[in-house]
Amino acid sequence: MVVALLAIAGLGCRDHAEAPADAGTDGVRPEAPGTLILEIAVNGCASYDQATVTCSGPPPLVLSFAPVGSQEVTEFVWDFGDGTPTSRDRAPTHTYGHPGNYTVTLNGHGDVGGVKPPVPVTVRVDALSAGAPCDVKVQCADGLDCVCAPGTGCGLAFARGICSTSCAADACDAGAVCAALPLDPPVSGGGAVRAPICIAGCQSSSDCAPGFACQTVAAAGVSAADVWAHGCLPLGAMRDVGEPCRDASERLADGLCTTGTCADVGALGVCSAGCDGDQLCPEETACASFPDGRLLCLRACASDAAACGDRDPLLACTTFNAPAGGSAVVCAPKSCVADSACAPTGRCGPDQFCVRK
């Protein structure tokens, strides 16, 4: 965040005497009788160019303005340049929601006259790139839509949308990944429920915008069926691999999972993916072979055994069979010999693993 201070001087309407040419001993030019001094402080800029007096940032850009100067200036009229009503607040806050260039002007008045800044402040609101959080389409750069913006009926808990476009045929910009997400309705032109769209790439949630988290996503592309990536998604919008995925009606909900698969595992279901054939599992997961023939990617738990039971009462850090005769230590159904080991939410299944009642 940048705090900018623009020094602006003007002459009072009642006295147009020039200020003395010489400066005081402290290096500050003294104020002449009748001369009004006005400064504008701008807080909230992502960047500030002193040479062009330009404050810039992405939408929504929330800026705080404050006048600093002659005590005789007691009344202020702010024009934010975006067609909204002027403000007479001494230190107003204003939000710029749409990309564009806006000219901010200030008129100050007092008993000795008025002053108008000879140089206005320019506010530049930059269009958002692919993967950035958005509220409406107009905030996004040309060619991008605000996917899953509030009110668009995604059916998921998207508090904000994502500036994006279908990447079924075209590559994403640098820093973004093409992710196949189970969006409903699909992105226009996506062609399928698992819509391939560009989202911001990440290694951890610190790489994402505020309110977004770094999650595992299925990479989309010509030969990416077995490739996984990490992308930024709104917090709470979708569940990452290994997280519970039953909806409010207790149904398994594939659409809640970034992987597109809610497996019938444990009491609450688990966001997972199949690992049959050549398809690999995402990082931090391993392929587990179930007695009923299913091959599922489950979260590895060797370093965090307690997390299994915290997520689901029927799961435990268990050594499960893996394909080709190996083994995998994953968050999987607890082993049992009687229903009491699975109570109260489950029962002991025929394969001696806890299953949902």
VEXSEMAR-785653 format. One line per field, with one value per residue (C-alpha): residue number from 1; x, y, z. Coordinates in Angstrom, 1 decimal, always signed. Example, Ala and Ser with C-alpha at 12.3 -4.5 7.8 and 13.67 -1.06 7.14 Angstrom:
nr = c(1  2);
c1 = c(+12.3  +13.7);
c2 = c(-4.5  -1.1);
c3 = c(+7.8  +7.1);
end
This chain:
nr = c(1  2  3  4  5  6  7  8  9  10  11  12  13  14  15  16  17  18  19  20  21  22  23  24  25  26  27  28  29  30  31  32  33  34  35  36  37  38  39  40  41  42  43  44  45  46  47  48  49  50  51  52  53  54  55  56  57  58  59  60  61  62  63  64  65  66  67  68  69  70  71  72  73  74  75  76  77  78  79  80  81  82  83  84  85  86  87  88  89  90  91  92  93  94  95  96  97  98  99  100  101  102  103  104  105  106  107  108  109  110  111  112  113  114  115  116  117  118  119  120  121  122  123  124  125  126  127  128  129  130  131  132  133  134  135  136  137  138  139  140  141  142  143  144  145  146  147  148  149  150  151  152  153  154  155  156  157  158  159  160  161  162  163  164  165  166  167  168  169  170  171  172  173  174  175  176  177  178  179  180  181  182  183  184  185  186  187  188  189  190  191  192  193  194  195  196  197  198  199  200  201  202  203  204  205  206  207  208  209  210  211  212  213  214  215  216  217  218  219  220  221  222  223  224  225  226  227  228  229  230  231  232  233  234  235  236  237  238  239  240  241  242  243  244  245  246  247  248  249  250  251  252  253  254  255  256  257  258  259  260  261  262  263  264  265  266  267  268  269  270  271  272  273  274  275  276  277  278  279  280  281  282  283  284  285  286  287  288  289  290  291  292  293  294  295  296  297  298  299  300  301  302  303  304  305  306  307  308  309  310  311  312  313  314  315  316  317  318  319  320  321  322  323  324  325  326  327  328  329  330  331  332  333  334  335  336  337  338  339  340  341  342  343  344  345  346  347  348  349  350  351  352  353  354  355  356  357);
c1 = c(+0.0  +1.3  +0.6  +1.1  +1.4  +0.9  +1.9  -0.3  -0.2  -2.7  -3.5  -6.5  -9.1  -8.8  -5.1  -2.9  +0.4  +3.3  +5.1  +8.7  +11.3  +13.7  +13.2  +13.4  +16.3  +14.6  +14.5  +10.7  +9.4  +7.4  +3.8  +3.0  +0.0  -3.2  -1.5  -3.3  -1.4  -3.1  -1.8  -3.6  -2.7  -3.8  -3.8  -4.5  -2.6  -1.0  +1.6  +2.0  +3.9  +4.9  +6.0  +2.6  +0.6  -1.0  -2.4  -3.0  -4.2  -6.6  -10.4  -12.0  -9.6  -10.4  -8.7  -8.7  -8.1  -7.2  -6.3  -3.3  -2.5  -3.5  -5.8  -7.8  -9.1  -12.1  -14.5  -13.7  -15.5  -14.1  -14.9  -13.8  -14.1  -16.3  -19.7  -20.6  -21.8  -19.2  -18.2  -17.9  -16.3  -12.9  -11.2  -13.4  -13.0  -14.0  -14.1  -13.3  -14.9  -14.3  -11.1  -10.4  -8.6  -10.3  -9.4  -9.8  -10.2  -10.4  -11.8  -10.9  -12.6  -12.2  -12.9  -9.9  -10.8  -10.5  -7.9  -8.1  -5.2  -3.6  -2.6  -5.4  -4.8  -5.2  -6.5  -5.8  -7.7  -6.1  -8.1  -7.7  -5.7  -6.6  -7.0  -7.6  -10.7  -13.5  -17.1  -18.4  -17.1  -16.2  -13.4  -11.6  -9.3  -10.7  -11.5  -12.0  -15.3  -15.9  -16.5  -18.7  -19.3  -21.9  -25.4  -24.3  -25.7  -22.5  -24.1  -20.9  -19.9  -18.1  -18.0  -16.1  -15.6  -12.4  -11.4  -10.9  -11.7  -12.0  -8.6  -9.8  -7.9  -5.7  -2.9  -3.2  -1.1  +2.2  +1.5  -1.8  -2.8  -5.5  -7.6  -10.5  -13.0  -16.5  -18.4  -22.1  -23.1  -20.0  -18.1  -19.4  -17.4  -16.1  -18.2  -18.5  -19.4  -15.7  -14.9  -11.3  -10.5  -7.4  -6.8  -3.8  -1.1  +0.5  +2.8  +1.1  -1.8  +0.6  +0.9  -2.9  -5.0  -6.7  -9.7  -8.2  -6.4  -3.9  -5.6  -5.0  -6.7  -6.8  -4.7  -6.5  -4.9  -4.2  -2.2  -2.9  -5.3  -2.9  -1.4  -2.2  -1.5  -2.0  -4.3  -5.9  -9.6  -11.9  -11.8  -14.6  -15.8  -14.5  -12.9  -9.3  -8.2  -8.7  -11.4  -15.0  -17.5  -21.1  -23.5  -26.1  -28.4  -25.8  -25.3  -21.9  -21.3  -18.7  -19.1  -17.7  -14.3  -11.5  -10.7  -14.3  -14.7  -16.4  -15.6  -17.9  -15.3  -15.8  -18.8  -18.4  -17.1  -13.6  -12.5  -10.4  -9.5  -9.2  -5.7  -6.4  -4.5  -1.8  -3.4  -1.2  -2.3  -1.8  +1.0  +0.6  -1.7  -1.1  -3.1  -5.0  -6.6  -9.9  -11.2  -14.2  -11.8  -11.7  -8.4  -8.6  -6.1  -6.2  -4.3  -1.0  -0.8  +2.6  +3.5  +0.0  -1.9  -4.3  -5.6  -7.5  -9.8  -10.2  -11.7  -13.9  -14.6  -14.5  -11.0  -7.6  -4.0  -4.0  -1.7  -3.7  -2.8  -1.5  -1.5  +1.2  +1.5  +2.9  +1.4  +0.3  -0.1  -3.2  -6.3  -8.5  -11.4  -10.6  -10.1  -12.7  -13.9  -17.2  -19.6  -18.5  -15.2  -17.1  -19.9  -21.8  -21.6  -20.7  -20.7  -18.1  -18.4  -17.9  -14.3  -13.6  -13.4  -15.7  -18.4  -21.2  -24.5);
c2 = c(+0.0  +3.5  +6.7  +9.6  +13.3  +15.8  +19.4  +22.0  +25.7  +28.4  +32.0  +33.2  +34.9  +38.1  +38.6  +37.7  +38.7  +36.6  +34.5  +35.6  +34.2  +33.4  +30.3  +30.2  +28.9  +25.5  +25.2  +25.7  +28.6  +30.8  +31.4  +34.9  +36.8  +35.7  +32.7  +29.4  +26.1  +22.9  +19.3  +16.1  +12.9  +9.7  +6.4  +3.0  +3.2  +0.0  +2.3  +6.1  +8.1  +11.4  +12.7  +12.3  +12.5  +9.1  +6.7  +3.2  -0.2  -3.0  -2.9  -2.5  +0.2  +1.8  +5.1  +7.5  +11.2  +13.9  +17.6  +19.1  +22.8  +26.2  +26.3  +28.9  +26.3  +24.8  +23.6  +21.1  +19.8  +16.6  +15.4  +11.8  +12.0  +8.9  +10.5  +9.9  +12.8  +15.2  +14.9  +17.6  +15.3  +16.6  +13.2  +11.0  +7.4  +6.4  +3.1  +2.7  -0.5  -0.4  +0.0  +3.4  +6.8  +9.2  +12.8  +13.8  +17.5  +19.4  +22.9  +24.3  +27.4  +29.5  +33.0  +34.4  +32.9  +29.7  +27.5  +25.1  +22.6  +23.5  +19.8  +17.2  +13.7  +10.9  +7.6  +4.7  +1.5  -1.3  -4.1  -7.5  -10.3  -14.0  -15.6  -12.4  -12.2  -10.1  -9.0  -8.1  -8.7  -5.1  -5.4  -8.0  -7.4  -7.7  -11.2  -12.3  -13.0  -12.9  -16.6  -17.6  -14.0  -13.7  -14.2  -16.1  -19.4  -21.4  -23.5  -23.2  -21.0  -18.4  -15.2  -13.6  -14.6  -15.2  -13.3  -16.0  -17.5  -21.0  -22.6  -25.6  -24.5  -21.5  -21.4  -19.2  -16.2  -16.5  -17.2  -18.8  -22.5  -24.1  -26.0  -28.3  -27.4  -28.9  -25.6  -25.5  -23.8  -24.3  -21.3  -20.1  -22.0  -24.5  -27.2  -29.4  -29.4  -29.8  -26.4  -25.7  -22.2  -20.1  -19.4  -18.0  -20.5  -20.9  -22.9  -21.8  -19.7  -16.8  -16.5  -15.9  -12.8  -12.1  -14.4  -17.0  -20.3  -22.4  -25.8  -28.9  -28.7  -31.0  -29.5  -29.3  -29.5  -31.8  -34.3  -33.3  -36.1  -37.3  -34.0  -32.0  -28.4  -25.8  -22.8  -20.0  -20.4  -18.4  -19.6  -22.0  -22.2  -25.7  -28.5  -29.6  -33.2  -35.2  -32.9  -34.0  -33.5  -34.4  -31.5  -30.1  -32.9  -35.5  -36.5  -37.1  -33.9  -34.2  -30.5  -29.5  -31.0  -29.4  -32.9  -33.4  -36.6  -37.1  -40.7  -42.7  -43.1  -42.5  -40.7  -37.5  -38.5  -37.6  -35.4  -37.8  -39.0  -42.4  -43.8  -46.6  -46.9  -44.3  -41.5  -40.3  -39.0  -35.4  -34.4  -35.4  -38.3  -41.9  -44.6  -47.0  -50.2  -51.0  -54.6  -53.8  -53.0  -49.2  -47.4  -44.0  -41.2  -40.6  -38.1  -39.4  -39.1  -40.3  -36.8  -35.8  -38.8  -36.8  -34.9  -38.0  -38.4  -34.6  -34.5  -37.6  -39.8  -43.0  -42.3  -43.1  -43.1  -46.6  -48.8  -49.7  -52.0  -50.2  -51.3  -53.7  -55.2  -52.2  -50.3  -46.8  -45.0  -42.8  -41.3  -44.3  -46.1  -47.4  -51.1  -52.9  -56.2  -55.0  -52.1  -50.6  -49.5  -47.4  -46.0  -43.8  -42.7  -46.0  -49.7  -52.4  -53.5  -56.9  -56.1  -55.1  -51.4  -48.8  -47.7  -45.1  -46.2);
c3 = c(+0.0  -0.9  +0.9  -1.4  -0.5  -3.3  -2.4  -4.1  -3.5  -4.5  -3.8  -1.8  -3.7  -1.6  -1.8  -4.8  -3.3  -4.4  -1.7  -0.8  -3.1  -0.3  +2.0  +5.7  +7.7  +7.9  +4.1  +4.0  +1.9  +4.4  +3.8  +2.6  +4.0  +2.2  +0.5  +1.0  +1.0  +0.3  +0.2  -0.7  +1.0  -0.8  +1.1  -0.5  -3.8  -5.0  -6.6  -6.9  -9.6  -8.2  -11.6  -13.1  -9.9  -10.6  -8.0  -9.4  -8.4  -9.2  -8.6  -6.3  -5.4  -2.0  -1.5  +1.4  +0.7  +3.3  +2.9  +4.7  +4.7  +5.8  +8.9  +7.2  +4.7  +6.6  +3.8  +1.1  -2.0  -3.5  -7.1  -7.6  -11.4  -11.8  -12.0  -8.3  -6.2  -4.8  -1.1  +1.5  +4.0  +5.2  +4.7  +2.5  +1.5  -2.1  -3.9  -7.6  -8.8  -12.6  -14.6  -16.1  -15.5  -13.2  -12.3  -8.7  -7.9  -4.7  -3.9  -0.5  +1.0  +4.2  +5.5  +3.6  +0.3  -1.7  -3.4  -6.2  -6.9  -10.2  -10.7  -10.2  -9.0  -11.6  -10.3  -12.7  -12.1  -13.9  -15.5  -13.8  -15.4  -15.7  -12.2  -10.3  -8.0  -9.4  -8.7  -12.2  -15.8  -16.4  -13.9  -16.0  -19.0  -22.5  -23.5  -19.8  -18.0  -14.3  -13.8  -10.9  -9.8  -7.0  -8.4  -11.5  -10.2  -10.0  -7.2  -5.2  -2.3  -4.4  -2.4  -5.4  -9.0  -11.0  -14.1  -16.6  -20.0  -21.4  -22.0  -23.9  -27.0  -25.9  -23.3  -20.2  -19.6  -17.6  -14.0  -14.6  -15.0  -17.1  -14.6  -15.2  -12.5  -12.0  -12.4  -12.8  -15.0  -17.2  -18.6  -21.9  -24.6  -22.1  -23.5  -20.5  -16.8  -16.0  -17.5  -18.3  -17.2  -16.5  -12.8  -11.0  -10.3  -6.8  -4.6  -1.3  -0.2  +0.4  -3.5  -3.8  -3.4  +0.0  +0.4  -1.9  -1.1  -3.0  -3.9  -6.0  -9.4  -12.4  -15.1  -18.5  -21.9  -24.8  -22.8  -19.2  -18.1  -15.6  -14.5  -11.4  -10.7  -7.9  -8.4  -6.4  -5.6  -3.3  +0.3  +1.0  -2.6  -3.2  -1.2  -1.7  -2.1  +1.1  +2.5  +3.3  +0.5  +1.5  +0.9  +3.3  +2.2  +3.1  -0.5  -2.1  -4.1  -6.9  -7.6  -4.2  -5.0  -6.9  -8.2  -9.4  -7.5  -4.1  -3.1  -0.8  +2.0  +5.7  +7.2  +5.2  +1.9  +0.6  -2.3  -4.3  -7.8  -9.5  -9.9  -12.3  -15.5  -16.1  -14.1  -11.2  -7.8  -6.8  -4.5  -0.8  -1.7  -2.6  -4.5  -2.2  -3.4  -1.7  -1.2  -3.5  -6.4  -6.2  -6.7  -5.1  -4.3  -0.6  +1.5  +2.9  +6.7  +7.9  +9.2  +10.3  +11.7  +13.9  +10.8  +9.6  +12.6  +12.8  +9.3  +9.6  +12.6  +10.5  +9.1  +10.6  +9.4  +8.0  +5.9  +2.8  +0.0  -3.1  -6.7  -7.8  -4.3  -2.5  +0.5  +1.2  +4.5  +4.0  +5.6  +5.0  +6.8  +10.2  +10.6  +12.8  +14.2  +15.7  +15.2  +18.5  +16.9  +14.4  +16.7  +16.7  +13.0  +11.4  +11.5  +10.8  +7.1  +5.6  +4.8  +8.4  +7.7  +9.1  +6.8  +7.1  +8.7);
end
